[in-house]
Amino acid sequence: MNQKTFSLATGLIFLLIAVIHVLRLAFKWEAVLNGWAVPMWVSAVALLIAAYLAFEGLKLAGEDVLVCNIRFNYARRFLVSRILNAGGYCQGFPE
């Protein structure tokens, strides 16, 4: 399993956990662990943590796509500047 697949799977798992915590908070579901009633603030904290981890995992999974788009846009802008300026210098792009 490569890093992109792992990051995507991890991000989706944490996204599911975050959604479950949102549902618990929205519908005021009770959670009892070994006779202890879990307060709602625990789900609020867990929601923030799970949402952050989901965001980071999905961001890492899409990083390859982002890097590819940045390189493509740089190359496209560089070639357009070359064509329009007949090989000159255009807005910070080197010759």
PyRosetta script that sets phi, psi and omega in degrees:
from pyrosetta import init, pose_from_sequence

init()
pose = pose_from_sequence("MNQKTFSLATGLIFLLIAVIHVLRLAFKWEAVLNGWAVPMWVSAVALLIAAYLAFEGLKLAGEDVLVCNIRFNYARRFLVSRILNAGGYCQGFPE")
pose.set_psi(1, 127.2)
pose.set_omega(1, 179.9)
pose.set_phi(2, -86.0)
pose.set_psi(2, 173.5)
pose.set_omega(2, -174.2)
pose.set_phi(3, -65.3)
pose.set_psi(3, -37.1)
pose.set_omega(3, -179.1)
pose.set_phi(4, -62.9)
pose.set_psi(4, -45.5)
pose.set_omega(4, 179.9)
pose.set_phi(5, -65.6)
pose.set_psi(5, -42.4)
pose.set_omega(5, 178.7)
pose.set_phi(6, -62.3)
pose.set_psi(6, -45.4)
pose.set_omega(6, 180.0)
pose.set_phi(7, -63.3)
pose.set_psi(7, -39.8)
pose.set_omega(7, 178.5)
pose.set_phi(8, -65.0)
pose.set_psi(8, -46.3)
pose.set_omega(8, 179.8)
pose.set_phi(9, -63.2)
pose.set_psi(9, -43.6)
pose.set_omega(9, 179.3)
pose.set_phi(10, -64.4)
pose.set_psi(10, -43.3)
pose.set_omega(10, 178.6)
pose.set_phi(11, -61.2)
pose.set_psi(11, -41.3)
pose.set_omega(11, 179.5)
pose.set_phi(12, -68.6)
pose.set_psi(12, -36.9)
pose.set_omega(12, 177.5)
pose.set_phi(13, -63.9)
pose.set_psi(13, -46.8)
pose.set_omega(13, 179.2)
pose.set_phi(14, -67.3)
pose.set_psi(14, -31.1)
pose.set_omega(14, 175.1)
pose.set_phi(15, -64.3)
pose.set_psi(15, -41.6)
pose.set_omega(15, 176.9)
pose.set_phi(16, -61.9)
pose.set_psi(16, -42.8)
pose.set_omega(16, 178.1)
pose.set_phi(17, -62.4)
pose.set_psi(17, -42.4)
pose.set_omega(17, 178.8)
pose.set_phi(18, -62.6)
pose.set_psi(18, -40.9)
pose.set_omega(18, 178.9)
pose.set_phi(19, -63.8)
pose.set_psi(19, -40.6)
pose.set_omega(19, 178.6)
pose.set_phi(20, -63.0)
pose.set_psi(20, -39.8)
pose.set_omega(20, 177.5)
pose.set_phi(21, -67.5)
pose.set_psi(21, -36.2)
pose.set_omega(21, 175.6)
pose.set_phi(22, -62.8)
pose.set_psi(22, -44.0)
pose.set_omega(22, 178.7)
pose.set_phi(23, -63.3)
pose.set_psi(23, -40.2)
pose.set_omega(23, 178.2)
pose.set_phi(24, -62.1)
pose.set_psi(24, -42.5)
pose.set_omega(24, 179.7)
pose.set_phi(25, -69.3)
pose.set_psi(25, -39.1)
pose.set_omega(25, -177.3)
pose.set_phi(26, -69.8)
pose.set_psi(26, -42.7)
pose.set_omega(26, -176.5)
pose.set_phi(27, -97.5)
pose.set_psi(27, 2.4)
pose.set_omega(27, 177.6)
pose.set_phi(28, 55.3)
pose.set_psi(28, 44.5)
pose.set_omega(28, 176.9)
pose.set_phi(29, -69.5)
pose.set_psi(29, 140.5)
pose.set_omega(29, 176.7)
pose.set_phi(30, -87.3)
pose.set_psi(30, 141.7)
pose.set_omega(30, 175.1)
pose.set_phi(31, -124.9)
pose.set_psi(31, 127.6)
pose.set_omega(31, -179.6)
pose.set_phi(32, -125.0)
pose.set_psi(32, 124.0)
pose.set_omega(32, 178.1)
pose.set_phi(33, -117.9)
pose.set_psi(33, 110.8)
pose.set_omega(33, 178.0)
pose.set_phi(34, 54.4)
pose.set_psi(34, 41.9)
pose.set_omega(34, 178.3)
pose.set_phi(35, 85.9)
pose.set_psi(35, -3.3)
pose.set_omega(35, -179.6)
pose.set_phi(36, -100.0)
pose.set_psi(36, 121.8)
pose.set_omega(36, 177.5)
pose.set_phi(37, -78.0)
pose.set_psi(37, 115.2)
pose.set_omega(37, -177.0)
pose.set_phi(38, -74.4)
pose.set_psi(38, 123.0)
pose.set_omega(38, -180.0)
pose.set_phi(39, -66.9)
pose.set_psi(39, 158.2)
pose.set_omega(39, -179.0)
pose.set_phi(40, -66.5)
pose.set_psi(40, -30.3)
pose.set_omega(40, -178.4)
pose.set_phi(41, -64.4)
pose.set_psi(41, -25.3)
pose.set_omega(41, 177.0)
pose.set_phi(42, -65.7)
pose.set_psi(42, -40.5)
pose.set_omega(42, 177.0)
pose.set_phi(43, -68.2)
pose.set_psi(43, -32.7)
pose.set_omega(43, 178.1)
pose.set_phi(44, -65.6)
pose.set_psi(44, -43.2)
pose.set_omega(44, 178.0)
pose.set_phi(45, -66.9)
pose.set_psi(45, -43.8)
pose.set_omega(45, 179.0)
pose.set_phi(46, -63.1)
pose.set_psi(46, -34.9)
pose.set_omega(46, 177.1)
pose.set_phi(47, -62.6)
pose.set_psi(47, -46.5)
pose.set_omega(47, -179.8)
pose.set_phi(48, -61.4)
pose.set_psi(48, -43.7)
pose.set_omega(48, -179.3)
pose.set_phi(49, -66.6)
pose.set_psi(49, -46.2)
pose.set_omega(49, -178.5)
pose.set_phi(50, -66.0)
pose.set_psi(50, -39.3)
pose.set_omega(50, 178.9)
pose.set_phi(51, -64.9)
pose.set_psi(51, -41.2)
pose.set_omega(51, 177.9)
pose.set_phi(52, -63.5)
pose.set_psi(52, -45.3)
pose.set_omega(52, 180.0)
pose.set_phi(53, -65.8)
pose.set_psi(53, -36.2)
pose.set_omega(53, 176.3)
pose.set_phi(54, -64.5)
pose.set_psi(54, -43.8)
pose.set_omega(54, 179.5)
pose.set_phi(55, -60.0)
pose.set_psi(55, -47.7)
pose.set_omega(55, -179.3)
pose.set_phi(56, -64.9)
pose.set_psi(56, -41.2)
pose.set_omega(56, 179.2)
pose.set_phi(57, -64.4)
pose.set_psi(57, -43.8)
pose.set_omega(57, 179.7)
pose.set_phi(58, -70.8)
pose.set_psi(58, -32.7)
pose.set_omega(58, 177.0)
pose.set_phi(59, -65.9)
pose.set_psi(59, -42.8)
pose.set_omega(59, 177.8)
pose.set_phi(60, -65.5)
pose.set_psi(60, -36.0)
pose.set_omega(60, 179.4)
pose.set_phi(61, -66.6)
pose.set_psi(61, -33.8)
pose.set_omega(61, -179.1)
pose.set_phi(62, -93.5)
pose.set_psi(62, 3.2)
pose.set_omega(62, -176.3)
pose.set_phi(63, -64.0)
pose.set_psi(63, -37.4)
pose.set_omega(63, 179.1)
pose.set_phi(64, -61.4)
pose.set_psi(64, -40.1)
pose.set_omega(64, 179.1)
pose.set_phi(65, -66.1)
pose.set_psi(65, -41.6)
pose.set_omega(65, -179.8)
pose.set_phi(66, -63.4)
pose.set_psi(66, -46.1)
pose.set_omega(66, 179.6)
pose.set_phi(67, -62.0)
pose.set_psi(67, -41.0)
pose.set_omega(67, 178.6)
pose.set_phi(68, -62.9)
pose.set_psi(68, -42.6)
pose.set_omega(68, 179.0)
pose.set_phi(69, -65.2)
pose.set_psi(69, -39.2)
pose.set_omega(69, 179.0)
pose.set_phi(70, -64.2)
pose.set_psi(70, -44.8)
pose.set_omega(70, 179.1)
pose.set_phi(71, -63.4)
pose.set_psi(71, -41.3)
pose.set_omega(71, 179.3)
pose.set_phi(72, -63.7)
pose.set_psi(72, -45.4)
pose.set_omega(72, -179.4)
pose.set_phi(73, -64.1)
pose.set_psi(73, -39.7)
pose.set_omega(73, 178.2)
pose.set_phi(74, -62.8)
pose.set_psi(74, -46.9)
pose.set_omega(74, -179.6)
pose.set_phi(75, -63.1)
pose.set_psi(75, -41.5)
pose.set_omega(75, -179.9)
pose.set_phi(76, -63.9)
pose.set_psi(76, -46.7)
pose.set_omega(76, -179.6)
pose.set_phi(77, -65.5)
pose.set_psi(77, -36.4)
pose.set_omega(77, 178.4)
pose.set_phi(78, -63.7)
pose.set_psi(78, -46.1)
pose.set_omega(78, -179.7)
pose.set_phi(79, -66.3)
pose.set_psi(79, -39.7)
pose.set_omega(79, 178.3)
pose.set_phi(80, -63.7)
pose.set_psi(80, -41.0)
pose.set_omega(80, 179.0)
pose.set_phi(81, -64.9)
pose.set_psi(81, -36.0)
pose.set_omega(81, 177.3)
pose.set_phi(82, -64.0)
pose.set_psi(82, -43.1)
pose.set_omega(82, -178.4)
pose.set_phi(83, -69.0)
pose.set_psi(83, -46.9)
pose.set_omega(83, -175.8)
pose.set_phi(84, -70.0)
pose.set_psi(84, -33.7)
pose.set_omega(84, -177.0)
pose.set_phi(85, -102.9)
pose.set_psi(85, 12.0)
pose.set_omega(85, 179.4)
pose.set_phi(86, 51.4)
pose.set_psi(86, 48.7)
pose.set_omega(86, 176.7)
pose.set_phi(87, 87.6)
pose.set_psi(87, 8.3)
pose.set_omega(87, -178.6)
pose.set_phi(88, -84.9)
pose.set_psi(88, -169.2)
pose.set_omega(88, -178.3)
pose.set_phi(89, -98.8)
pose.set_psi(89, 130.2)
pose.set_omega(89, -175.2)
pose.set_phi(90, -133.1)
pose.set_psi(90, 110.1)
pose.set_omega(90, 171.5)
pose.set_phi(91, 48.5)
pose.set_psi(91, 54.3)
pose.set_omega(91, 171.9)
pose.set_phi(92, 86.2)
pose.set_psi(92, 1.4)
pose.set_omega(92, 179.2)
pose.set_phi(93, -96.0)
pose.set_psi(93, 125.1)
pose.set_omega(93, -176.9)
pose.set_phi(94, -70.5)
pose.set_psi(94, 158.7)
pose.set_omega(94, 178.7)
pose.set_phi(95, -76.0)
pose.dump_pdb("model.pdb")
